[in-house]
Amino acid sequence: MIALSNLCDQAFQEKKLVRQAEKILRLLKIAPATSLEIFLLGSQRMRQLNKKLRGKDKATTVLSFEAKGFLVAESRFLGEVYLCPAAVARQGIPGRPEIRGLNTRLIYYLIHGILHLKGYDHIGSPLAAKSMEKKEAEIFQKIFRK
């Protein structure tokens, strides 16, 4: 089950975002009974969260918080992904200027956040970063394949 909370001042296609999240989980072979929470935050809220939890006083595009082994009702809880549409719009996707459109960029960062929940990382090891980038591109291409 995927729960999405839009806590920013912008309207989005929430149902479409949830469907895309479900597809991402399927492509990553995550059990259908797994729960995921997605939050869309405004810049100020994301900045506060990033400062409190990471010590960085700026709004970022995505934050993920894993919930290893935590059970919610009868299903497994994968964790939470926080997206900041305003930061996504400003920053775009590093190294991928051809990816346009806020909704498309949000999907990219949702993939990024979910991969973090699955244990992927891009900090500290060039090999790990390359592996994560490859997986992001693979999932992104499968989602937007015509």
JOZI-V741148 format. One record per residue. RES is the residue in three letters. PHI is phi in degrees with one decimal (none if undefined). D_CENTER is the distance of its C-alpha to the mean C-alpha in Angstrom with 2 decimals. Layout:
RES:PHI:D_CENTER + RES:PHI:D_CENTER
This chain:
MET:none:15.52 + ILE:-115.9:12.44 + ALA:-110.4:13.03 + LEU:-121.4:11.64 + SER:-120.4:13.27 + ASN:-93.2:13.81 + LEU:-109.1:15.31 + CYS:-110.0:15.71 + ASP:-87.5:18.81 + GLN:-115.2:17.51 + ALA:-85.6:17.79 + PHE:-134.9:15.19 + GLN:-84.6:15.54 + GLU:-60.4:13.89 + LYS:-62.3:15.52 + LYS:-66.3:14.34 + LEU:-62.6:10.63 + VAL:-65.2:11.47 + ARG:-60.5:13.51 + GLN:-65.5:10.97 + ALA:-62.5:8.70 + GLU:-61.1:12.15 + LYS:-65.5:12.95 + ILE:-58.9:10.09 + LEU:-61.7:11.38 + ARG:-62.0:14.85 + LEU:-63.4:14.50 + LEU:-88.4:13.42 + LYS:58.8:16.41 + ILE:-90.1:14.89 + ALA:-51.8:17.67 + PRO:-58.0:17.77 + ALA:-81.1:18.77 + THR:-77.2:15.55 + SER:-99.1:13.97 + LEU:-143.2:10.41 + GLU:-112.6:10.02 + ILE:-121.2:7.69 + PHE:-123.2:9.31 + LEU:-101.5:10.00 + LEU:-117.0:12.21 + GLY:-74.5:15.03 + SER:-57.8:15.79 + GLN:-64.0:18.29 + ARG:-64.8:16.31 + MET:-66.1:13.43 + ARG:-60.8:16.34 + GLN:-61.9:18.05 + LEU:-64.9:15.24 + ASN:-64.6:14.70 + LYS:-68.2:18.52 + LYS:-64.8:19.14 + LEU:-96.8:16.83 + ARG:-124.5:16.82 + GLY:73.3:19.97 + LYS:-109.0:18.58 + ASP:-89.3:20.02 + LYS:-158.2:17.68 + ALA:-73.0:14.68 + THR:-117.2:11.69 + THR:-74.0:8.77 + VAL:-151.5:5.98 + LEU:-131.5:7.23 + SER:-127.9:6.93 + PHE:-131.9:10.22 + GLU:-75.2:11.74 + ALA:-124.3:14.57 + LYS:-55.9:16.86 + GLY:69.0:19.74 + PHE:-83.8:19.25 + LEU:-102.1:20.67 + VAL:-116.0:20.18 + ALA:52.4:23.22 + GLU:-96.6:23.73 + SER:-114.4:20.22 + ARG:-84.7:17.98 + PHE:-106.2:15.10 + LEU:-74.1:12.12 + GLY:148.2:10.61 + GLU:-126.0:8.56 + VAL:-123.5:5.17 + TYR:-108.3:6.70 + LEU:-116.8:6.37 + CYS:-116.6:9.81 + PRO:-54.5:11.15 + ALA:-63.9:14.29 + ALA:-68.9:12.98 + VAL:-62.3:11.06 + ALA:-64.0:14.47 + ARG:-71.6:16.46 + GLN:-87.0:14.89 + GLY:70.4:13.89 + ILE:-118.0:12.79 + PRO:-53.8:15.10 + GLY:77.0:17.65 + ARG:-132.7:16.65 + PRO:-64.1:18.66 + GLU:-72.4:19.42 + ILE:-82.8:16.03 + ARG:-119.2:16.92 + GLY:90.6:16.07 + LEU:-61.1:13.51 + ASN:-61.7:12.19 + THR:-66.0:11.97 + ARG:-65.7:10.21 + LEU:-60.9:7.55 + ILE:-62.5:7.19 + TYR:-58.1:7.30 + TYR:-72.0:4.56 + LEU:-65.5:2.41 + ILE:-57.1:5.03 + HIS:-56.6:5.10 + GLY:-63.9:3.24 + ILE:-67.3:5.22 + LEU:-61.9:7.84 + HIS:-60.2:8.34 + LEU:-64.2:9.05 + LYS:-86.7:11.37 + GLY:101.6:13.12 + TYR:-73.0:12.34 + ASP:-146.3:13.07 + HIS:-127.5:14.19 + ILE:-110.7:16.45 + GLY:98.7:20.07 + SER:-136.6:20.73 + PRO:-59.5:20.99 + LEU:-66.5:21.14 + ALA:-64.9:17.89 + ALA:-62.0:16.21 + LYS:-62.5:17.92 + SER:-62.8:16.88 + MET:-67.2:13.13 + GLU:-60.4:13.72 + LYS:-64.3:15.85 + LYS:-66.8:13.48 + GLU:-56.9:10.75 + ALA:-62.7:13.78 + GLU:-61.2:15.16 + ILE:-66.6:12.39 + PHE:-58.3:11.98 + GLN:-62.7:15.79 + LYS:-67.1:16.19 + ILE:-69.9:14.13 + PHE:-100.3:16.13 + ARG:-66.6:19.36 + LYS:-85.9:22.18
